[in-house]
Amino acid sequence: MDGETTYIEASAKAVYQKCVELSRNLWWTWHPEVMNIYRDLDPIRWRQLDHNPVALLHEFTPERLAARAAEMVLHSRINYAHRRMKEYVNQTDTWASTHAGVLGANPVAYFSAEFGIHESLPIYSGGLGVLSGDHVKSASGLGVPLVGIGLFYAQGYFKQQLDSDGYQSEEYMNTKVENLAIEPALTPQGEPITVAVETRSGPVLAKVWQMNVGRVKLFLLDCNVEGNQPQDRELTSRLYGGNERTRVRQELVLGVGGVKALRALNITPGVYHLNEGHSAFGPLEVIRERMHDDGMTFDDALRETAQKTVFTTHTPVPAGHDRFDAAMVEEHLGPLRDELGISYEQLMGLGRVEPQNDQETFCMTVLGLKLSRRANAVSQLHGHISRRMWAHLWPWRVEEEIPIGHITNGVHIPSWLAWQMSQLYDRHFPNGWMQRMGESEVWRFIHKVDPGELWETHNTLKNLLLSFVRRRLSRQCRRRREHDDVVEAARNALDPSILTIGFGRRFATYKRAALLLTDEDRLSELLNDKQRPIQIIFAGKAHPKDEPGKQLIQRLANLRHDPRFAGKLVFVEDYEINVCRHLVQGVDVWLNNPRRPLEASGTSGQKVVLNGGLNMSILDGWWAEAYNGINGFAIGKGTSHVSDEVTDRRDAAYLFETLEERVIPTYYKRDADGLPHQWIQMMMNSISTLAWRFSAHRMVMDYARECYVPAAGGLSCEMH
């Protein structure tokens, strides 16, 4: 009997250990079949814990988990998933092994201020972070040797709640490290790593954490360590929090501290990729290393470092480029400047368009451009805007020859593709299509799918979205202690038979979330049309200091009190990866109406494409190069007036015209079986022409071919 008991205990521990190992590598975040294992263990707690398997497993003993696994017949699924993960991590025959072999010994160091991997890891705020997360996942999938460098935000970005007046409040929650798939990063000798970054006002210390994202290691710096001043222990607690001094210190830790961490890890990058200007101090530390280790002069070390540095700019909005005054720069870069052997004027000149102009502040984007030899924008149009924006850095060149190219953003298909759509593709696409997701030929098979089958799959996802939104709305009402009738109305909001439009993004004013509200009466007529109504789901956060953005949210949220809009126009709180996933998978139409040309790229609409939704967008960012007339809807003609007021008025008219004359009639034109054939054809056109072009796999392959491999090989060509 004892032997039998021992065997049962050993078996239980083995099952538990496999579940733990699966949870400790974020590979599971793009594998629905693995997530379903954890969900089946306890569906209610899975949802309550933000789909966090590490936290869920803490609530199970090995014996209880084994019993539950037996009850739900999970053992074979657990074994299969565990084996697949091991095979994936250890695979050596990858795209990169053939196309980017030079990176094998010296990987890409990818620096970003935020990484949006999954909702259970709140170290992201929006598009930049999700883009970084998708970049890392696709680098893993392609086998590109890459390590990520970021910051560990103990409180992350804020949780959004609207009060009874519809006004946004921010709540910061402490993340429990023990509930994350994270562990201390160790030196080759097995010692935990802490780095010190010197400033004129004393050192700032940061410990280094490690996370595994498939084949990629992600290293996060954390200033909450003994030895730091109390205010510095809080330095990395919040994403984009605090004042200008907090910001420069965070960026010093990310850039300089990140390079020091790589050295402590004994990682010698072949390429440094700065994803936006937040990490642009990093190359200065690399220059210092080359001067110290190899006896180089500052100018020679700068030249060699710049050859290995790639810089990506993400915004044409002036406020999106960090700037610091001279005193702030000298306080934080002074000790490093001393070691570099350069003057105060030389250092400031590196961050100025006009080096001798004492009135110009120090710009992180300018520093990034000067310390790199490969710079890119994130869409074709953004490339044009960026070359014009920074032309003064190269006054001897005409605008077309400014050395800023473009690589258009893409999305990680396995992370954003609904399971139901994936099953449909599996049935009709060639075997192994997921390994060829960046190839156009694969996606042409969507035209072989029966229109009824595609429409039925889309409507299944739409129903799941509406159920999710109703739960969220009723929960919002209960939290505000509203009347039972209001809660009940929230439970019955929205109708699956009605054309459903989604709008989800950061509520910066240039994104014009309220463009439809410029004519409330006309909007009301569309919402309440007896034959062809529409309904709209809004979601998004305003920066805590963005009062106009908060007022915009308040105006939208309070329309629920207007009988013309109640139950037909809704606002879902706390826009994050999980809310985004539901929206992009279930809407009929994704609305994007920024003020052109201020949307650098945008990726949410690319996620909609994968799941059969159609885009209705201003011809800005990625949509300017994606729209072909039969794969979605364009708002306007791709122009903007010199007056923002005129542009907004004109675009509002275009928006209503597009809805009334194209979108609504096409959606409601049905055959005898209730199928909107023209609409379904547009869905197919959208999937076949866009899914492969705007995938993160294609994006990372472009970076590898155009930036990483040439930079690692020391080639000095500029990217165009």
MONOR-V900111 format. One record per residue. N is the residue number from 1. SS is DSSP state (H for helix, E for strand, - for the rest). OMEGA is omega in whole degrees, 0 to 359 (none if undefined). NEAR is the number of other C-alpha atoms within 12 Angstrom. Layout:
N/SS/OMEGA/NEAR + N/SS/OMEGA/NEAR
//
This chain:
1/-/180/7 + 2/H/179/8 + 3/H/179/9 + 4/H/179/10 + 5/H/179/12 + 6/H/180/13 + 7/H/180/14 + 8/H/179/19 + 9/H/180/21 + 10/H/179/17 + 11/H/179/22 + 12/H/180/26 + 13/H/180/22 + 14/H/178/22 + 15/H/181/35 + 16/H/182/37 + 17/H/178/25 + 18/H/177/33 + 19/H/178/41 + 20/H/181/32 + 21/H/176/28 + 22/H/183/39 + 23/H/186/39 + 24/-/174/31 + 25/E/186/38 + 26/H/169/41 + 27/H/183/41 + 28/H/186/39 + 29/H/175/40 + 30/H/176/32 + 31/-/183/30 + 32/H/182/24 + 33/H/177/28 + 34/H/177/36 + 35/H/180/34 + 36/H/176/26 + 37/H/181/36 + 38/H/179/42 + 39/H/181/27 + 40/H/176/29 + 41/H/178/34 + 42/-/186/28 + 43/H/184/19 + 44/H/181/14 + 45/H/178/22 + 46/H/179/25 + 47/H/182/23 + 48/H/183/15 + 49/-/179/26 + 50/-/176/27 + 51/-/182/35 + 52/-/184/41 + 53/H/179/44 + 54/H/179/35 + 55/H/181/30 + 56/H/183/35 + 57/H/176/37 + 58/-/182/22 + 59/-/180/21 + 60/-/163/27 + 61/-/177/20 + 62/H/182/25 + 63/H/181/25 + 64/H/179/22 + 65/H/180/36 + 66/H/180/30 + 67/H/179/23 + 68/H/178/24 + 69/H/178/29 + 70/H/181/20 + 71/H/183/14 + 72/-/180/20 + 73/-/185/17 + 74/-/189/28 + 75/H/183/27 + 76/H/179/17 + 77/H/179/25 + 78/H/180/36 + 79/H/181/24 + 80/H/181/20 + 81/H/180/31 + 82/H/180/32 + 83/H/180/19 + 84/H/180/22 + 85/H/180/33 + 86/H/179/21 + 87/H/181/16 + 88/H/183/24 + 89/H/185/26 + 90/H/182/17 + 91/-/180/20 + 92/-/181/21 + 93/-/183/18 + 94/-/176/25 + 95/H/185/27 + 96/H/180/32 + 97/H/177/23 + 98/H/190/19 + 99/H/183/25 + 100/-/185/36 + 101/H/182/28 + 102/H/181/26 + 103/H/186/34 + 104/-/182/28 + 105/-/184/20 + 106/-/189/27 + 107/-/172/36 + 108/E/171/45 + 109/E/187/45 + 110/E/183/48 + 111/E/175/51 + 112/-/181/47 + 113/-/179/46 + 114/-/178/47 + 115/-/177/43 + 116/-/181/39 + 117/-/185/44 + 118/-/182/40 + 119/-/181/35 + 120/-/179/33 + 121/-/190/42 + 122/-/178/40 + 123/-/179/42 + 124/-/175/37 + 125/-/184/42 + 126/-/190/40 + 127/H/181/37 + 128/H/181/39 + 129/H/180/37 + 130/H/176/41 + 131/H/179/45 + 132/H/178/44 + 133/H/180/50 + 134/H/178/44 + 135/H/180/48 + 136/H/181/50 + 137/H/180/48 + 138/H/174/45 + 139/H/176/44 + 140/H/182/41 + 141/H/181/43 + 142/H/181/42 + 143/-/179/39 + 144/-/178/47 + 145/-/186/44 + 146/E/171/44 + 147/E/179/46 + 148/E/177/49 + 149/E/180/49 + 150/E/179/51 + 151/E/176/48 + 152/-/181/48 + 153/-/185/39 + 154/-/178/33 + 155/-/176/31 + 156/E/174/37 + 157/-/188/38 + 158/-/168/34 + 159/E/185/29 + 160/E/171/30 + 161/E/176/35 + 162/E/179/34 + 163/-/184/23 + 164/-/176/21 + 165/-/179/21 + 166/-/184/28 + 167/-/182/27 + 168/E/169/37 + 169/E/184/27 + 170/E/177/25 + 171/E/179/17 + 172/-/183/21 + 173/-/176/19 + 174/-/178/22 + 175/-/178/25 + 176/-/182/21 + 177/H/182/23 + 178/H/179/19 + 179/H/180/26 + 180/-/177/36 + 181/-/189/35 + 182/-/179/29 + 183/E/180/25 + 184/E/174/28 + 185/-/185/32 + 186/E/172/25 + 187/-/175/23 + 188/-/178/14 + 189/-/177/11 + 190/-/180/12 + 191/-/175/14 + 192/E/186/20 + 193/-/168/33 + 194/E/179/34 + 195/E/178/37 + 196/E/177/29 + 197/E/184/38 + 198/-/171/29 + 199/-/178/26 + 200/-/182/20 + 201/-/178/18 + 202/-/183/19 + 203/-/171/27 + 204/E/182/39 + 205/E/176/39 + 206/E/172/44 + 207/E/186/40 + 208/E/175/40 + 209/E/177/38 + 210/E/171/36 + 211/E/177/36 + 212/E/179/35 + 213/E/187/40 + 214/-/180/40 + 215/-/185/32 + 216/E/173/36 + 217/E/179/38 + 218/E/182/47 + 219/E/184/45 + 220/E/181/44 + 221/E/188/53 + 222/E/184/43 + 223/-/180/40 + 224/-/182/29 + 225/-/176/25 + 226/-/182/17 + 227/-/175/19 + 228/-/170/26 + 229/-/182/18 + 230/H/181/16 + 231/H/178/20 + 232/H/175/30 + 233/H/179/28 + 234/-/191/30 + 235/-/182/40 + 236/-/184/43 + 237/-/184/34 + 238/E/177/39 + 239/-/178/35 + 240/-/177/35 + 241/-/175/27 + 242/-/184/20 + 243/-/182/17 + 244/H/181/19 + 245/H/175/24 + 246/H/183/27 + 247/H/183/31 + 248/H/179/39 + 249/H/174/44 + 250/H/183/45 + 251/H/174/43 + 252/H/178/48 + 253/H/180/49 + 254/H/185/52 + 255/H/183/44 + 256/H/179/43 + 257/H/179/46 + 258/H/178/54 + 259/H/178/46 + 260/H/179/40 + 261/H/178/45 + 262/H/179/46 + 263/H/179/23 + 264/H/179/26 + 265/-/183/29 + 266/-/176/20 + 267/-/177/30 + 268/-/184/28 + 269/-/171/38 + 270/-/182/38 + 271/E/172/47 + 272/E/179/52 + 273/E/179/51 + 274/E/180/48 + 275/E/185/45 + 276/-/189/41 + 277/H/184/43 + 278/H/186/45 + 279/H/189/48 + 280/-/174/51 + 281/-/186/49 + 282/H/181/48 + 283/H/177/51 + 284/H/177/47 + 285/H/176/40 + 286/H/178/44 + 287/H/179/39 + 288/H/179/34 + 289/H/182/29 + 290/H/179/25 + 291/H/182/24 + 292/H/187/17 + 293/H/190/12 + 294/H/177/15 + 295/-/183/15 + 296/-/170/21 + 297/-/178/21 + 298/H/184/31 + 299/H/180/21 + 300/H/179/18 + 301/H/178/27 + 302/H/182/31 + 303/H/182/25 + 304/H/179/34 + 305/H/181/38 + 306/H/178/40 + 307/H/183/38 + 308/-/185/42 + 309/E/177/50 + 310/E/181/51 + 311/E/178/49 + 312/E/176/47 + 313/-/189/49 + 314/-/186/42 + 315/-/171/33 + 316/-/181/33 + 317/-/184/24 + 318/H/182/19 + 319/H/181/15 + 320/H/181/22 + 321/-/184/26 + 322/-/178/31 + 323/E/181/29 + 324/E/179/33 + 325/-/188/23 + 326/H/182/28 + 327/H/180/19 + 328/H/180/26 + 329/H/182/35 + 330/H/178/26 + 331/H/188/25 + 332/H/180/34 + 333/H/184/39 + 334/H/180/31 + 335/H/178/27 + 336/H/177/33 + 337/H/178/29 + 338/H/182/23 + 339/H/178/23 + 340/H/179/31 + 341/-/179/22 + 342/-/182/24 + 343/-/175/19 + 344/H/182/26 + 345/H/178/23 + 346/H/180/26 + 347/H/180/34 + 348/H/180/35 + 349/H/179/29 + 350/H/181/37 + 351/-/181/38 + 352/-/172/32 + 353/-/177/29 + 354/-/188/24 + 355/-/184/24 + 356/-/185/18 + 357/-/183/17 + 358/-/182/19 + 359/-/183/15 + 360/-/178/21 + 361/-/182/29 + 362/E/185/39 + 363/E/182/38 + 364/H/178/43 + 365/H/178/43 + 366/H/178/40 + 367/H/179/43 + 368/H/180/45 + 369/H/182/45 + 370/H/183/37 + 371/-/178/40 + 372/-/175/44 + 373/-/174/41 + 374/E/181/43 + 375/E/180/47 + 376/E/168/46 + 377/E/190/42 + 378/-/168/41 + 379/-/182/40 + 380/H/179/30 + 381/H/178/37 + 382/H/175/40 + 383/H/178/42 + 384/H/182/30 + 385/H/182/35 + 386/H/178/40 + 387/H/177/32 + 388/H/185/25 + 389/H/186/28 + 390/-/183/38 + 391/H/183/25 + 392/H/176/21 + 393/H/180/30 + 394/H/188/22 + 395/-/181/16 + 396/-/182/12 + 397/-/171/15 + 398/-/188/15 + 399/H/183/22 + 400/H/182/20 + 401/H/176/22 + 402/-/187/31 + 403/-/172/36 + 404/E/180/41 + 405/E/175/38 + 406/E/168/38 + 407/-/186/42 + 408/-/180/40 + 409/-/175/47 + 410/-/183/49 + 411/E/181/48 + 412/-/190/44 + 413/H/182/46 + 414/H/181/34 + 415/H/189/44 + 416/H/180/45 + 417/-/178/40 + 418/-/181/37 + 419/H/182/30 + 420/H/178/29 + 421/H/178/35 + 422/H/178/32 + 423/H/178/21 + 424/H/179/29 + 425/H/179/35 + 426/H/182/20 + 427/H/190/20 + 428/H/181/23 + 429/-/179/27 + 430/-/177/21 + 431/-/179/14 + 432/-/184/14 + 433/H/182/26 + 434/H/177/28 + 435/H/181/22 + 436/H/188/24 + 437/-/178/40 + 438/-/182/33 + 439/-/185/27 + 440/H/185/22 + 441/H/183/21 + 442/H/189/29 + 443/H/178/33 + 444/H/181/25 + 445/H/177/25 + 446/H/180/38 + 447/H/177/25 + 448/H/180/22 + 449/-/176/27 + 450/-/182/21 + 451/H/180/27 + 452/H/180/22 + 453/H/179/24 + 454/H/182/36 + 455/H/179/35 + 456/H/179/24 + 457/H/179/29 + 458/H/182/40 + 459/H/173/31 + 460/H/179/27 + 461/H/179/33 + 462/H/178/38 + 463/H/177/26 + 464/H/177/26 + 465/H/184/35 + 466/H/176/40 + 467/H/178/24 + 468/H/182/30 + 469/H/179/43 + 470/H/177/32 + 471/H/180/25 + 472/H/182/31 + 473/H/181/39 + 474/H/177/31 + 475/H/177/25 + 476/H/181/31 + 477/H/180/30 + 478/H/179/22 + 479/H/179/19 + 480/-/179/19 + 481/-/179/15 + 482/-/186/20 + 483/-/181/16 + 484/H/179/16 + 485/H/180/14 + 486/H/178/25 + 487/H/180/24 + 488/H/178/20 + 489/H/179/26 + 490/H/180/35 + 491/H/183/26 + 492/-/179/24 + 493/-/174/32 + 494/-/186/36 + 495/-/183/29 + 496/-/181/29 + 497/-/186/21 + 498/-/175/30 + 499/E/187/39 + 500/E/181/43 + 501/E/178/44 + 502/E/176/46 + 503/E/181/44 + 504/E/178/47 + 505/-/175/46 + 506/-/185/35 + 507/-/170/36 + 508/-/188/33 + 509/H/182/30 + 510/H/178/30 + 511/H/169/33 + 512/-/181/39 + 513/-/185/41 + 514/-/182/39 + 515/H/178/33 + 516/H/183/35 + 517/H/178/25 + 518/H/175/23 + 519/H/185/17 + 520/H/181/23 + 521/H/180/16 + 522/H/177/22 + 523/H/179/31 + 524/H/179/27 + 525/H/179/21 + 526/H/180/33 + 527/H/188/34 + 528/-/177/25 + 529/-/186/19 + 530/-/183/11 + 531/-/188/17 + 532/-/182/24 + 533/-/172/31 + 534/E/173/37 + 535/E/189/37 + 536/E/176/46 + 537/E/178/48 + 538/E/172/43 + 539/E/178/43 + 540/-/180/43 + 541/-/170/44 + 542/-/176/38 + 543/-/183/30 + 544/-/181/30 + 545/-/182/19 + 546/-/183/18 + 547/H/177/19 + 548/H/178/23 + 549/H/179/28 + 550/H/179/33 + 551/H/177/28 + 552/H/177/34 + 553/H/181/42 + 554/H/180/34 + 555/H/180/28 + 556/H/184/41 + 557/H/184/38 + 558/H/175/26 + 559/H/178/28 + 560/H/178/30 + 561/H/181/22 + 562/-/184/18 + 563/-/178/15 + 564/-/187/22 + 565/-/185/32 + 566/-/178/28 + 567/-/181/35 + 568/-/175/42 + 569/E/188/43 + 570/E/177/44 + 571/E/180/48 + 572/E/182/44 + 573/-/167/42 + 574/-/178/35 + 575/-/177/36 + 576/-/190/39 + 577/H/182/40 + 578/H/177/34 + 579/H/180/36 + 580/H/182/43 + 581/H/179/39 + 582/H/183/37 + 583/H/185/47 + 584/H/180/46 + 585/H/189/47 + 586/H/184/46 + 587/-/171/48 + 588/-/185/48 + 589/E/175/48 + 590/E/183/42 + 591/E/176/47 + 592/E/183/47 + 593/-/178/47 + 594/-/174/41 + 595/-/181/39 + 596/-/6/38 + 597/-/188/37 + 598/-/176/36 + 599/-/185/42 + 600/-/179/41 + 601/-/187/44 + 602/-/179/46 + 603/-/183/45 + 604/H/179/50 + 605/H/177/52 + 606/H/178/48 + 607/H/178/46 + 608/H/181/48 + 609/H/185/49 + 610/H/188/49 + 611/-/173/50 + 612/-/175/51 + 613/-/179/50 + 614/E/178/48 + 615/E/170/51 + 616/E/192/44 + 617/E/165/47 + 618/E/180/45 + 619/-/182/42 + 620/-/178/41 + 621/-/184/45 + 622/-/185/40 + 623/H/179/48 + 624/H/179/34 + 625/H/184/29 + 626/H/187/41 + 627/-/180/33 + 628/-/177/19 + 629/-/182/21 + 630/-/181/27 + 631/-/180/33 + 632/-/185/46 + 633/E/177/41 + 634/E/174/37 + 635/E/179/40 + 636/-/189/31 + 637/-/178/22 + 638/-/177/26 + 639/-/175/24 + 640/-/181/24 + 641/-/178/18 + 642/-/177/12 + 643/-/178/13 + 644/H/182/20 + 645/H/179/17 + 646/H/179/15 + 647/H/182/28 + 648/H/181/33 + 649/H/181/24 + 650/H/181/27 + 651/H/176/35 + 652/H/178/32 + 653/H/177/25 + 654/H/182/29 + 655/H/179/38 + 656/H/180/33 + 657/H/179/24 + 658/H/179/27 + 659/H/188/36 + 660/H/188/26 + 661/H/184/18 + 662/H/189/24 + 663/H/185/39 + 664/H/179/33 + 665/H/181/22 + 666/H/182/30 + 667/H/187/37 + 668/H/177/27 + 669/-/187/21 + 670/-/173/19 + 671/-/184/16 + 672/-/179/8 + 673/-/179/12 + 674/-/181/17 + 675/-/176/23 + 676/-/191/26 + 677/H/181/23 + 678/H/178/25 + 679/H/180/38 + 680/H/177/39 + 681/H/177/30 + 682/H/175/36 + 683/H/180/38 + 684/H/178/35 + 685/H/180/32 + 686/H/182/41 + 687/H/186/46 + 688/H/184/36 + 689/H/190/34 + 690/H/188/47 + 691/-/182/47 + 692/-/184/35 + 693/-/185/39 + 694/-/175/46 + 695/E/178/47 + 696/H/176/42 + 697/H/176/41 + 698/H/180/36 + 699/H/182/38 + 700/H/175/46 + 701/H/177/36 + 702/H/178/35 + 703/H/182/44 + 704/H/184/41 + 705/H/189/26 + 706/H/185/31 + 707/H/191/44 + 708/H/184/48 + 709/H/177/39 + 710/H/181/31 + 711/H/181/39 + 712/H/179/37 + 713/-/177/28 + 714/-/179/24 + 715/-/188/21 + 716/-/181/25 + 717/-/177/22 + 718/-/181/26 + 719/-/178/31 + 720/-/none/22
//
